Amino acid sequence: MTGSEPTPPPLLAADDLVRSHLSGSTLIPAVRGVSLRIDRGEFVAVTGPSGAGKTTLLHLLGGLLRPDEGELRLDGRRVDRLREAAWARLRRRRYGIVFQSGNLLSDFSVADNIELTAVLAGMSTRTARERRQELLADLGLAHKATAGPGELSGGERQRVALARALVNRPELLLADEPTGNLDSRSTRDVLALLSRYHEQGTTIVLVTHDARAASTADRVVSLFDGRIADDARVEEPPAAWRSATGIRDVIDFGG
Amino acid sequence: MRHQLLALLARQPAYGYQLKQGLEQTFGAAYPQPNIGQIYVTLSRLEKSGLIRGTEVTQEGKPDKKVYEITEKGTEELAGWFEAPTEGPRVRDEFFMKLILAEDTDLADRLTLINNQRRHCINMMRGLNKLAATERGNRTSLLLIEGAVLHLQADLDWLERCQEELI
């Protein structure tokens, strides 16, 4: 070994994770042996049919569920056996998480929902307000700052949840179907925002059914029946795609 | 039809009429079936290109008939067909043929075919995203791109169904 730098451990490393859910008195396996390495700065989409284990895997990666078997490392350090309090600290400091449900605090305004997260993590109220304003503007929701979660549509709630997950500039964003209820235009806003954070160095793991969202990532992991069926880099399109003739590959003009 | 016949012959040698029956049994009523004339024309072209080899078999009281087998060149051609992503607006038709015919040929497995096609669709989607970014402000163009996006999404959803049913 002559002065070569040791390779840094991946940001997240899952080894043979297994997790089942109890349904009545039967154990239903959801994740059946998933090994996955996610390097710092990667943008990974996890796709697959419903029931493939996508959400369970995301919850395992965020410490919201503990694996029945297998190991999880963050920066090379075992975290799969940490207690809940330690996980909560870790998530507050390093993770941003968007759940499918959005779960916002119903008694607080949109602005407070976002700023509170930032202030709890130690940000000054002034910076928290600035960050909140910026994120809501990026997501086309500046006019909803004083609204309560009950006054929002499903798609608006999802975008507020995303703003809340990003307000601390987390190292790692875990997002479960963040474009699930969105129209085409809001989807575009959300994907543009994710790309911008990714360019600034945020590592992103995105669970999605939406191929447009998946193709924004630079790597797509396909889950099937609790296992990884495929793990592939997304390739830059060939030059032909830069002109509209590329569409002919998909739509038949009948000419 | 060349690749369908090659794929059937990769399983075992067959007569022209057996190939017609083979196609009918494999694809069922949902897929348009070629007539026997088209099959014989295609077989003679495949033989001329050296992709298959026909041998006359004498039959008592009936005219001779030819049994066809795939050649090494034919096997290479077929393996190349399985390997290439399926392009064009008729993605689903041709891809479906590959998926169904791959079985028992030992030249391709279904999961690999599905994975490659998914990668291909996602890369195309990436291209459409880029295109949409350069066409921002052109509503007509964006609508067309959105149509293509929805088609691709449908293809991907259907690939998932194929995976659920066949793998």
Interface residues (C-beta under 8 A of the other chain):
Chain A: G48 P49 S184 R188 L191 D210 A211 R212 A214 S215 T216 V220 S222 F224 A229 D230 A232 V234 E235 E236 P237 P238 W241 R242 A244 G246 I247 R248 D249 V250 I251 D252
Chain B: E87 G88 P89 R90 V91 L111 N115 R118 R119 C121 I122 N123 M124 M125 R126 G127 L128 N129 K130 L131 A132 T134 E135 S141 L144 I145 E146 G147 A148 V149 H151 L152 Q153 L156 E160 Q163 E164 I167
